[in-house]
């Protein structure tokens, strides 16, 4: 593969991630606003849309199937959100994107199966409620509500993951990201000049 073809692949990959990241940032802006309103009025219900934060990275990972595509999309989504919310939005979107990557990172990106997306969703649906427990005064509420909080988070993360998979599969059917998914062969020789 020539250098210009490699550059084209790289450009297609970056443009695909940028498009997903910007679209994800727009969706997350609405999610951030809704979540903030819910947190003020019914805090425990605000986790019902936690899965939205997984969606952009899941779309990228499912569609492109390349290491760190989810993190790149998370970074771009955060950059889209930062001017309207806080610079902390970048950390938030990267945090969620890291969890979307985990199912693949743990096997060093050797294979790409649907269950890995759901394994990642399961992990974050356990970690997020524990890390956010202080914000929700989780340990002071009745046990039944604590269980419901974890349950709602789990359902939300699975729903966001499922929706990300559906979107990515439809984009793939439409022919999006064929170049972005193509890998440059490592042992490919340069053509003679």
C-alpha positions in Angstrom: 0.0 0.0 0.0 1.5 3.4 -1.0 2.0 6.2 1.4 -0.8 8.2 -0.1 -3.2 5.3 0.5 -2.0 5.0 4.1 -2.6 8.7 4.6 -6.1 8.3 3.1 -6.9 5.4 5.5 -5.6 7.5 8.4 -7.6 10.5 7.3 -10.8 8.4 6.8 -10.3 7.0 10.3 -9.9 10.4 11.9 -12.8 11.9 10.0 -15.1 9.0 10.9 -14.1 9.4 14.6 -14.6 13.1 14.4 -18.1 12.7 12.9 -19.1 10.2 15.6 -17.5 12.4 18.3 -19.3 15.6 17.2 -22.6 13.8 16.8 -22.0 12.1 20.2 -21.2 15.5 21.8 -24.5 16.9 20.5 -26.5 14.0 21.9 -24.6 14.2 25.2 -25.3 17.9 25.5 -29.0 17.1 25.6 -28.3 14.2 28.0 -26.2 16.5 30.2 -29.0 19.0 30.5 -31.7 16.3 31.1 -29.5 14.6 33.7 -28.8 17.9 35.5 -32.5 18.6 35.7 -33.3 15.1 36.9 -30.5 15.3 39.5 -32.0 18.5 41.0 -35.5 17.0 41.1 -35.2 13.2 41.4 -31.5 12.4 41.8 -31.7 8.6 41.6 -33.7 8.7 38.4 -30.9 10.7 36.7 -28.9 7.5 36.2 -31.6 6.3 33.9 -29.8 8.0 31.0 -26.2 7.1 32.1 -25.9 4.8 29.1 -25.9 7.7 26.7 -22.4 8.5 27.8 -21.3 5.0 26.5 -23.0 5.3 23.2 -20.5 7.4 21.1 -17.5 5.2 22.0 -19.6 2.0 21.4 -20.5 3.2 18.0 -16.9 3.9 17.1 -15.6 0.7 18.5 -18.3 -1.4 16.8 -18.0 0.4 13.5 -14.3 0.8 13.1 -12.9 -2.0 15.3 -9.6 -0.3 16.0 -7.8 0.2 19.3 -8.6 3.5 21.1 -11.3 4.6 18.6 -13.6 4.9 21.5 -11.2 7.1 23.5 -10.6 9.3 20.5 -14.4 9.7 20.0 -14.7 10.4 23.8 -12.1 13.1 23.5 -13.8 14.8 20.6 -17.2 14.6 22.3 -15.7 16.2 25.4 -14.2 19.0 23.3 -17.6 19.6 21.8 -19.2 19.8 25.3 -16.5 21.8 27.1 -17.4 25.3 25.8 -21.1 24.8 26.8 -20.6 23.0 30.2 -17.1 22.8 31.7 -13.7 21.6 30.8 -14.5 18.7 33.1 -16.7 17.4 30.3 -13.6 16.1 28.5 -12.7 14.0 31.6 -16.2 12.8 31.8 -16.5 11.6 28.2 -13.0 10.1 28.4 -13.9 8.2 31.6 -17.0 6.7 30.0 -15.1 5.9 26.7 -12.5 4.1 28.7 -15.1 1.8 30.1 -16.5 1.2 26.6 -12.9 0.2 25.5 -12.3 -2.2 28.5 -13.9 -5.3 27.0 -11.4 -5.0 24.1 -8.4 -3.6 26.0 -8.4 -6.5 28.4 -7.8 -8.9 25.5 -5.4 -6.5 23.9 -7.8 -5.9 21.0 -7.2 -9.4 19.6 -10.9 -10.0 18.9 -14.1 -8.1 18.6 -17.3 -9.7 19.8 -20.6 -8.2 20.7 -20.5 -9.7 24.2 -17.4 -7.6 24.9 -19.5 -4.4 24.6 -21.9 -5.7 27.1 -19.1 -6.9 29.5 -17.9 -3.3 29.4 -21.4 -2.0 30.1 -21.6 -4.4 33.1 -18.4 -3.2 34.5 -19.2 0.5 34.3 -22.7 -0.2 35.7 -21.1 -1.5 38.9 -18.2 1.0 39.1 -20.2 4.2 38.3 -22.8 3.9 41.1 -20.1 3.2 43.7 -18.0 6.2 42.5 -21.0 8.5 42.4 -22.4 7.2 45.8 -21.5 10.3 47.7 -23.2 12.6 45.2 -26.4 10.6 45.6 -26.0 9.9 49.3 -26.4 6.3 48.3 -25.4 4.6 51.5 -27.9 6.6 53.5 -31.0 5.5 51.6 -33.0 2.2 52.1 -31.4 -0.9 50.7 -34.3 -1.4 48.3 -33.6 2.0 46.7 -29.9 1.2 46.6 -30.6 -2.0 44.7 -33.0 -0.1 42.3 -30.2 2.5 41.7 -27.8 -0.2 40.6 -30.5 -1.9 38.6 -31.5 1.3 36.8 -27.8 2.0 36.0 -27.3 -1.5 34.7 -30.4 -1.3 32.4 -29.3 2.2 31.2 -25.8 1.1 30.4 -27.0 -2.0 28.6 -29.6 0.1 26.6 -27.0 2.7 25.6 -24.6 -0.1 24.5 -27.4 -1.8 22.6 -28.4 1.4 20.9 -24.7 2.1 20.0 -24.4 -1.3 18.4 -27.6 -0.8 16.4 -26.4 2.5 15.1 -23.0 1.2 14.2 -24.4 -1.9 12.4 -26.7 0.4 10.4 -23.9 2.7 9.5 -21.8 -0.3 8.4 -24.7 -1.6 6.3 -24.8 1.9 4.7 -21.1 1.6 3.8 -19.8 4.1 6.3 -16.2 3.6 7.5 -14.9 1.0 5.0 -11.6 2.8 4.7 -11.5 3.6 8.4 -11.7 0.0 9.3 -9.1 -1.2 6.8 -5.8 -1.8 8.4 -2.4 -1.1 6.7 -0.6 -4.5 6.4 2.5 -4.3 8.7 4.7 -6.3 6.3 3.6 -4.6 3.1 6.5 -3.6 1.0 6.8 -0.1 -0.5 6.4 -0.1 -4.2 9.5 0.5 -6.2 9.9 4.2 -7.2 
